[in-house]
Amino acid sequence: MQLEINPELAEVRSALRKFTQEQLEPLALEIDRIGEIPASAWALMREAGYLGMQLPETYGGGGFDMSTYCLALEEFSRSSRVFTMLLDYTSGLAPLAIARHGTPQQKDCYLPKLATGEFRAAFGLTEPGAGSDSAAIATNAKKTDKGWVINGRKHYISGGNSAEVILVIALTDKEKRARGGISAFLVEKGTPGFEVTRTDTTIGSDAIKLGELTFEDCHVPDSALLGQPGDGFKIAMGSLTSGRLGVACACIGAADRMLEMAVQHARDRQTFGKPLAERQAIQWMLADSATEIKLARALVYETLRRVEAGEDIGTAASMCKLYCSEMVGRVADRSVQIHGGMALMRGFNLERFYRDIRHYRIGEGTSEVHRMLISRDLLKA
């Protein structure tokens, strides 16, 4: 497996690391304190050219490949998960779907605004009765002479409470369902019949909000349809490789930072006349964390290389997401244990990391679902 990145990406990493340490880290502390993402954070990311990273340059985006995008997620996650969300809102699942499947008019309308952060997009798939089983969605869209009428409810939609445009996955043929009976629609904030009916805050950063979105006879024109009727499930699934590898890289970055903090604390902290670093129990926790991070990088970087080469990666993205999301949980737990009581205190960076990373084993497909996908691929005839 390829572990090291090429010289060009190594140079990009150096710039990203410097930006994260000098510009983002002071903001991360403020964001955690106030529980909101200030306008200054958006402005900083915009001026540095990190919004809309994967969108085409012709629409004002960065035109970066997936490897560069994932590297940015890895580096920004060393400071706060919040900054990875800014990339996702402007260059993640929904923006990518528009760039790949949108009409020229849809691209002209949305991509330039997403590239600057003027617009934020959300991916409206999850429902009360359809999470990992996305083919079981109940939100439906019926064709009319003037367009479509959407009815249903989405929940736990990341950034859905404040997004200017939602990519809504809806059932258009109950008989076909995932085999051509699900379609995708672009619904703008303020559309009659569409309302954000609840905003949720998780155990992670208060600045990361999830929206419950309700559609009651929400009329949208034909121009709101993304792709062709029946393409919705394919569009949704087509964005998942990027999403899964993005999560995997964010997990690596957070784990790497937590290990650095644990190593430094083990050197500095004295107990019974000796540094923690001289205690075998501590040494083994550090060694296990370092080994798992190294393995995670090897798996993810090799998978990214294969994606960029146009190879069929099978379930490798699921393997990356599964391993990295579980790995970062183990690294976080060891790091908290090494720090002791201080790691339980609000306002201490490690405590914030510990809360934020728990999401990764559930979002973008639970660990159990990815195990199911991997084993199903192994057992198929």
Buried (B, 14 or more C-beta within 10 A) or exposed (E): EEEEBEEEBEEBBEEBBEBBEEBBBEBBEEBBEEEBBEEEBBEBBBEEEBBBBBBBEEBBBBBBBBBBBBBBBBBBBBBBBBBBBBBBBBBBBBBBBBBEBBEEEBBEBBBBBBBBBEBBBBBBBBBEEBBBEBBEBBBBBEEEEEBBBBBBBBBBBBBBBBBBBBBBBBBBBEEEBBEBBBBBBBBBBEBEBBBBEBEBEBEBBBBBBBBBBBBBEBBBEEEBBBBEBBBBBBBBEBBBBBBBBBBBBBBBBBBBBBBEBBBEBBEEBEEEEEBBBEBEEBEEBBEEBBEBBEBBBBBBBBBBBBBEEEEEBBBBBBBBBBBBBBBBBBBBBBBBEBBEEEBEEEEBBBBBBBBBBBBBBBBBBBBEBBEBBBEEEEEEE
